Amino acid sequence: MRVRAFAKINLSLKVLGSRTDGYHELRTIFQSLELHDTLIIERVRGPFALTCDNETCPADETNLVWRAAHEVWTAAGGRRPLRNIRIHLVKRIPIQAGLGGGSSDAAAALRALGNLWRVDTARLRAIGGVLGADVPYFFEGGTVLGLERGDLLFPLLDRPPAWVVIVLPAFGISTADAFRWFDQAGAGRQNVTTSLRGGRRAEFDNDLEPAVTRRHPVIARLVRALIRAGATHAAMSGSGSAVFGLFPTRAAASAAAQAIGRSALRVLTTRTIARQAYQRLAGK
């Protein structure tokens, strides 16, 4: 069995305060992308095994796919330890980039194994919420408003389709680091940046971006480069380090990717995916 796990960007991300459970109160708008990982799930004899074609991706209990598999097995009434299943992860979503790869992989594993072992969707969603705050979004797809930890979801009308250029610095950023830097900078501070169009000032679409930029100035440079290349909107996604720009046509996105790629950064071109297509392709 093969299942897709799609990436996401955060079109906006507002941090409204801290929570008593250690998370932050958020208001964010998720958008799914065609960029995806693939999970290959096979019945085999022997202990459960998780492998990945990316050596930097953990293939043990620290991987959310590993945890998802064991939780669904338990929910299905299976006796521990989990056996006779092997999952190979074909990794295309960059790691520690703010694109939701780990959470999407977990949601894909929950859906596939839940179907295999007949665990109902409500139980799978509950497991996903325990695994991570972003995991519930990947049961929805499309354009979605996320509140509280980002896991209280309100599907919105899908935004018009757009091509997306993703630029990846040579480093990743952990979610914990990005939020810690934000807290150290002062959570109540209003963050503004100067637009390159007419010098006007505009509110940052991602509240984590200024705190990350202070430690990694290249983030701001990449946002400006995407705007200069014609992006209608550009920002850091989630906790970073990926920066994205939205473009109205494939030709415009390709031209921007080619121009920015001359600096030897890793550049990906993809496009947004609407909810109905997402749920069909994700095998919901």
C-alpha positions in Angstrom: 0.0 0.0 0.0 1.3 3.5 -0.9 -0.1 6.6 0.7 0.8 10.3 0.1 1.7 12.7 2.9 1.4 16.3 1.6 3.3 19.4 2.8 1.7 22.6 4.1 2.6 26.2 4.4 1.3 28.7 6.9 -0.2 31.6 5.0 -0.3 33.5 8.3 0.7 32.7 11.8 -0.2 34.8 14.8 1.1 33.9 18.3 -1.5 35.2 20.8 0.1 34.1 24.0 1.4 31.1 26.1 -0.7 28.3 27.4 -0.5 26.3 30.6 0.1 23.1 28.7 3.4 24.4 27.3 2.1 25.2 23.9 1.2 28.7 22.5 -2.2 30.1 21.6 -2.2 30.5 17.8 -4.2 31.8 15.0 -2.9 30.4 11.7 -4.1 29.7 8.2 -2.8 26.4 6.8 -2.6 25.7 3.1 -1.8 22.3 1.6 0.7 21.8 -1.2 1.3 19.1 -3.9 4.8 18.5 -2.6 4.6 15.2 -0.7 6.3 12.3 1.0 5.2 8.7 0.2 4.7 5.9 2.8 5.1 2.4 1.5 3.4 0.0 3.9 3.9 -3.8 3.6 2.8 -6.8 5.5 5.9 -8.8 6.4 6.9 -11.4 9.0 8.9 -10.2 12.0 9.2 -7.1 14.2 7.8 -3.7 13.1 10.3 -1.8 11.0 10.5 1.8 9.8 13.0 2.8 7.1 13.6 6.0 5.2 15.6 7.0 2.1 16.8 10.2 3.9 19.6 9.3 6.4 18.9 12.4 8.5 15.4 11.3 9.2 15.1 9.2 12.4 13.7 5.7 11.9 13.0 4.9 15.6 10.5 5.7 18.2 11.3 9.5 17.9 9.7 9.4 14.5 6.0 10.3 14.5 5.3 7.5 12.0 6.7 5.0 14.4 4.6 6.4 17.3 1.4 6.6 15.1 1.8 2.9 14.0 2.1 1.7 17.6 -0.8 3.9 18.8 -3.2 2.6 16.1 -2.2 -1.0 16.7 -3.0 -0.5 20.4 -6.3 1.2 19.5 -7.2 -1.8 17.3 -6.7 -4.1 20.3 -3.5 -5.6 19.1 -1.0 -7.2 21.5 2.3 -5.5 21.9 4.8 -5.5 20.5 3.6 -4.5 17.0 4.8 -7.0 14.4 4.4 -8.0 10.8 4.3 -4.4 9.3 7.1 -2.5 7.6 6.9 1.1 6.6 9.3 2.7 4.2 9.3 6.5 4.0 10.2 8.2 0.8 11.1 11.7 2.0 10.6 14.7 -0.3 9.4 17.2 2.2 12.5 18.9 3.8 13.0 18.3 7.5 12.9 21.1 10.1 11.6 23.5 7.5 8.1 24.5 8.8 6.4 22.5 6.0 4.8 19.9 8.3 6.5 16.8 6.9 6.7 14.8 10.2 3.1 15.7 11.1 1.8 14.9 7.6 3.7 11.5 7.6 2.0 10.7 11.0 -1.4 11.5 9.7 -0.9 9.4 6.6 0.2 6.5 8.7 -2.8 6.9 11.0 -5.2 6.9 8.0 -3.7 4.0 6.2 -3.2 1.8 9.3 -6.6 2.8 10.7 -8.2 1.6 7.5 -6.1 -1.6 7.6 -7.0 -2.4 11.3 -10.5 -0.9 11.3 -10.0 2.0 13.7 -12.6 4.7 13.3 -11.7 8.2 12.1 -12.7 9.9 15.4 -10.2 7.7 17.3 -7.5 8.4 14.7 -8.0 12.1 14.9 -7.8 12.0 18.7 -4.5 10.0 18.5 -3.2 12.6 16.0 -3.9 15.4 18.4 -1.8 13.7 21.0 1.0 13.1 18.6 1.4 16.8 17.6 -0.5 20.0 17.2 -0.2 20.1 13.4 -1.3 16.5 12.9 -5.1 17.1 12.9 -4.8 19.6 10.0 -3.6 16.8 7.7 -6.9 15.1 8.1 -8.5 18.1 6.4 -6.2 19.7 3.8 -7.0 22.8 1.7 -7.3 26.2 3.3 -8.0 25.9 7.0 -8.1 28.3 10.0 -6.4 26.8 13.0 -7.0 28.2 16.6 -5.8 27.3 20.1 -2.7 25.1 19.5 -3.5 25.3 15.8 -5.5 22.1 16.2 -9.0 23.6 16.6 -9.8 23.7 12.8 -12.3 25.6 10.7 -12.2 24.8 7.0 -12.3 27.9 4.9 -13.2 28.4 1.3 -10.2 27.3 -0.7 -8.0 30.1 -1.9 -7.4 30.5 -5.6 -4.8 28.1 -6.8 -1.2 29.4 -6.8 2.3 28.2 -7.7 4.7 28.2 -4.8 8.4 28.6 -4.8 10.0 27.3 -1.6 13.6 28.4 -0.7 15.5 26.4 1.8 18.6 27.7 3.7 21.4 25.4 4.6 20.0 24.9 8.1 16.9 23.7 9.8 15.0 25.2 12.8 13.3 23.2 15.5 9.8 24.4 16.5 10.9 24.6 20.1 13.8 26.9 19.3 11.6 29.2 17.2 9.0 29.6 19.9 11.7 30.1 22.6 13.3 32.9 20.6 9.8 34.5 20.1 9.2 34.4 23.9 12.7 35.8 24.6 12.0 38.7 22.2 8.7 39.6 23.9 5.5 38.0 22.9 3.4 41.2 23.0 5.6 43.2 20.6 4.1 44.2 17.3 6.2 43.0 14.4 6.4 45.1 11.3 8.5 45.0 8.2 9.1 47.3 5.3 7.6 46.3 2.0 9.7 46.6 -1.1 6.7 48.0 -2.9 6.5 51.7 -2.4 8.3 51.6 1.0 5.0 51.1 2.9 5.0 49.2 6.2 3.0 46.1 6.6 2.3 43.7 9.5 4.3 40.5 9.5 2.2 37.5 8.4 4.3 35.2 10.6 5.0 36.3 14.1 7.8 33.9 14.5 9.7 35.3 11.5 11.3 38.4 13.2 12.7 36.3 16.1 14.1 33.7 13.7 15.5 36.4 11.4 17.4 38.0 14.3 19.4 34.8 14.5 19.3 33.9 10.8 19.2 37.2 8.7 19.2 35.1 5.5 15.4 34.5 6.2 14.6 38.2 5.6 16.9 38.3 2.6 15.1 35.4 1.0 11.7 37.0 1.7 12.8 40.2 -0.1 14.3 38.2 -3.0 11.0 36.4 -3.5 9.1 39.7 -3.5 11.6 41.2 -6.0 11.0 38.1 -8.1 7.3 38.9 -8.3 5.7 36.9 -5.5 2.3 38.2 -4.5 3.0 37.1 -0.9 6.2 35.8 0.7 7.0 34.7 4.2 8.7 32.1 6.4 6.5 29.0 6.8 5.6 28.0 10.4 8.7 27.9 12.5 11.0 27.9 9.5 13.5 27.6 8.0 11.7 27.4 4.6 10.6 30.6 3.0 7.8 30.6 0.4 6.5 32.9 -2.3 3.2 32.7 -4.1 3.0 33.2 -7.9 0.0 33.4 -10.2 1.5 31.2 -13.0 3.9 28.4 -13.4 6.0 30.5 -15.7 6.4 33.2 -13.1 7.3 30.7 -10.4 9.8 28.9 -12.7 11.5 32.2 -13.5 11.7 33.2 -9.9 13.1 29.8 -8.9 15.7 30.0 -11.6 16.8 33.5 -10.5 17.0 32.6 -6.8 18.6 29.3 -7.5 21.7 30.9 -8.9 22.8 31.6 -5.3 23.1 27.8 -4.9 20.3 27.5 -2.4 17.9 24.6 -2.5 14.8 25.7 -4.4 11.6 23.7 -4.9 8.6 24.6 -7.1 5.1 23.2 -6.3 1.6 24.4 -6.2 -1.3 24.6 -3.7 -3.9 21.9 -3.6 -7.6 22.3 -2.7 -9.4 20.4 -0.1 -11.4 18.1 -2.3 -8.3 17.1 -4.4 -6.3 16.7 -1.2 -8.7 14.3 0.4 -9.0 12.3 -2.7 -5.2 12.0 -3.3 -4.4 11.5 0.4 -6.8 8.5 0.5 -9.1 9.9 3.1 
